[in-house]
Amino acid sequence: MTAAAAASALASGSSAAQQTALIDARDVSYSPQDGSATPRSVQGRLRDALTVRDFGAIGDGVADDSAAFALANAAQGQIYVPEGDYRVAVQPALGKFYGPGRVRIGTARAYIHPHAGPIHRIHAEVFGLEPTDDTDSSPALQAAVDFANDRAIPLELPPNRKIRVSRTITIKIGAEQKPEQPARRFMLYGNSSQIMADVAGPAFHLDAQCPPYPPGVKPSGFEVGFFLIDNLRFNGYWAQRVGLVGRCAIQIGTRGRLFSGYQKCLLRDVFIEGFENVTTIKMVGLSTRLICFDRVVSNAGGLSIVADEPRAFIGDLDFINCQFGGTKNNPPLRIESAASGEASEIRGIRFTNQLIYGPGTLLYAHNNGGIGDIWFDSTQWESVTEEEGAHGLWISLDNTARVFQVFVNSPYIVGYRGHGILLERFGSASVQAVVVRGGNLNFIQGPQYRPIALTQFDNTSILDCEFFGKIKAESCISVYNAKNVIVSRCRAAAAEEPLPYFMEIGGNSDRVIVANNIAKTARGLIANATSGTVINENNINY
């Protein structure tokens, strides 16, 4: 019937039921709100929003809606899934369906995108995250992580949600490539949500998948992948409250396995709190490489990088505008290379604009470990606890370990009841090229400590440093049993009262150059108790 006939029937006084029967949706025109002149019928407009119920879905949580979803999948366009609980046998086609309906495969949630249009990110709440942190969300979050990771689509958390995890969330990185699948690419956007850790172990484990290669086999690159974690908070309140052993926020890498980013992986705007007196970020692995930390803050617990497996390599890391805190027994930064047998190595790390609170940074190489190519640029070490014997930067090596090419540029070190910088070597370990340049050291407390102290630490240069403020020590620099040391263009001034000496040289130190320095001392510029060669030139003591 035409629209004109329908209007005539309505005017005749037909009942509502009769009116409905008389009107054919194909004959009723549809006028869009936007004023478009394109003629359309109501039927055409209604077909713009087909739902799974149009294909026979029930959505009562009991009926099997698999057949309805299969029919809907064959239709043109996207299909709306209205509120309801739908049981299906397989994951519905990604991008075909959208809406608020809950779809399950057995007891597990299937993914239906909340909105129409292309899928740029997976929404984690679809998998059934709990609304508060009173209940564990680990199964739902793990399902979301796996779904997004397997499809290389970014995962998005709901804004400002507290998400409790009572078991470690495993994020597979660097899985072995298959012909039909590219290297893994995992991206998580946190939207300022908090991971409320309640687990004896890491809350997140970035788990390398590639096993080591047999001797003589050339690596094929299958360990390569990428990850991004952005704008996420970790809170250790639940785990701290009951003292769970091994608790930490993030572990990157897996012992005995290989991972390398195909570009720099990224942790950005990550904030960690509530993990008292434990390491909050751990890096391990036979190979863990190419990662950037940008604006990562952990004030209560530190970062640990440990390579203690034979042939292990951890490196090619950047830390930019990060902040770490800790205690004497759990330093803010701990970098340890300690393999027995074939050497391990930690190499190629750049720290830029760091703030280190509490007992500072320990670089520890022992057994047959190596640490090198380390840059600290514009890093501030500040003691906030005044623990006795806690040092700002402490580099220590023994056995047959080696340290090479460590550059400390423009450090600011203040407030330690220990050495500002302590460099020490024991056993048959070796040192190659350590440089401290442009440092500012202040408020070093205790007569047994020094702003800078070297013990058997060879091949070191101390250049362009300023020593000022409250320094309660015998001298600014102590050199004991060290060879090939240069101290030049430094100044010691503005102390509350002059120090006895600018520099002490003792033991079997040899080939020490002290030149172009200026200081105000009470007894003399240098206290020299070594029989080795010391060159003292162009220094001013006033």
Secondary structure, 3 states (H helix, E strand, C coil): CCHHHHHHHHHCCCCHHHHHHHCCHHHCEECCCCCCCCCEEHHHHHHHHCEHHHHCCCCEEEEECHHHHHHHHHCCCCEECCCCEEECCCCCCCCCEECCCEEEECCEECCCECCCCCCCCEEHHHHCCCCCCCCECHHHHHHHHHHHHHHCCCEECCCCCEEEECCCEEEEECCCCECCECCCEEEEECCCCEEEECCCCEEEEEEECECCCCCCCCCCCCCEEEEEEEEEEEECHHHHHHCCCCCEEEEECCCCCEEEEEEEEEEEEEEEECCCCCCCEEECCCEEEEEEEEEEEECCCCEEEEECCCCCEEEEEEEECCEEECCCCCCCEEEEECCCCCCEEEEEEEEECCEEECCCEEEEECCCEEEEEEEEECCEEECCCCCCCCCCEEEEECCCCEEEEEEEECCEEECCCCCCEEEEECCCCEEEEEEEECCEEEEECCCCCCCEEEECCCCEEEECCEEEEEECCCCCEEEECCEEEEEECCEEEEECCCEEEEEEEECCCEEEEEECCEECEEEEEEEECCCCCEEEECCEEC
